[in-house]
Amino acid sequence: MNAAKPPGGLVWFDEPPPPPATEQLSRERVVAAAVALADESPSGEITMRAIANRLGTRSPMALYRYVGSKDGLTDLMVDEVYGEITVPPPGDWRTCLREMGLSAWAAVRRHPWFARLAFSRPPLGPNALRLYDSALAAVDELGLPAATRVGFVNTVLGQVFGSGLALLEELAMRNRTGLASDAALAEAVQPYLERIAAGGEYPHYIRWLNEPNPMAEVVTFEQQLEWQLDGLQRLAEAR
């Protein structure tokens, strides 16, 4: 009796894709086209028809021979980007997790849609498993329980994906409103902020707003990552 497939049709349970039927179609070409289209879209949204058009094939249905389903394509796209994230060989655990976080953030900035899709599918592709295996090897030295070790890894990746979701939504907003620069956005909201300040209803916000250059030193992802690592280090030392 065949084992039941999990809900959602994970592509990793499917049989290997067929050999290319034409020069335009293969699993690798379908995934590459999907990633390129998602990179070009401010929202990261794509359709099978758009992929088929990019590949020069008439029928979007032909793509399913290679990816199984739309969920299967998502699995493959997500795992493709997981393959861009690197973890140094085991050594100092904090250095390893910092480098993983910075590498993942660079991948998210190249592919903002990845932050959303990474939450939508289980990280069970070969590149995702390789990443987790390397990251868990880095924290083995701490001798922590299994749930805590993977919690260390997920704390860093969660910071990446949370920041990535914010980036994706900001890009979509800027495209929708036409406010492409920070200066244009600041100018658009200035009249509203002045009205809020005059109302006096939010004293702490107003005090911050009236300080010299309140946004002059925006907290970067790198600084937020260091704060996360500081917390993890204190936890590791306490254990």
C-alpha angles and dihedrals in degrees: 000000000000117000114250115256116240119252115274097040102259106213091220089073093056127097115263112280118263120260114273111288092199138007089260099054135065133118091260093051093047092051093045091051092048092050092048092050093047089050090054095049117085089215096037091236119144138171132216089239091057090050091049090051091050089053094045097242123132100216123061087196089069089068093064091071087070104036103027097220142350088273089051090053089051090053090052095045092049093048091049089061093043084061090064093059117092133199120195119237114277113287124109105014095213093052090049094051092044091053091046090052094048092046091049091048090052089051091049091050089053092046110023092175088065091075091061098041093045088066093048100059134043112258095240103125120113094257093048092048090049090052094050092045091054093045093049089049088056094056096041089095090068094066092220127155117275095254091050093049094053088041089061090053094045092048090061095041090046090057089051096048094043091052089044093054090051089050092049093050091046092052091049091048093049091049092047095049100033091235096134100162133053089238092055091049092048091050092050095053098038097094091051093048091050090053091049091050092049091051094060093210097125106044099174093047091047092049090053091046092052095051116104109277097345091187096040094107106038111188107250128217089249091058092047089051091053090052089052092049091048089057093047091049092053089050092049092049092048091054 
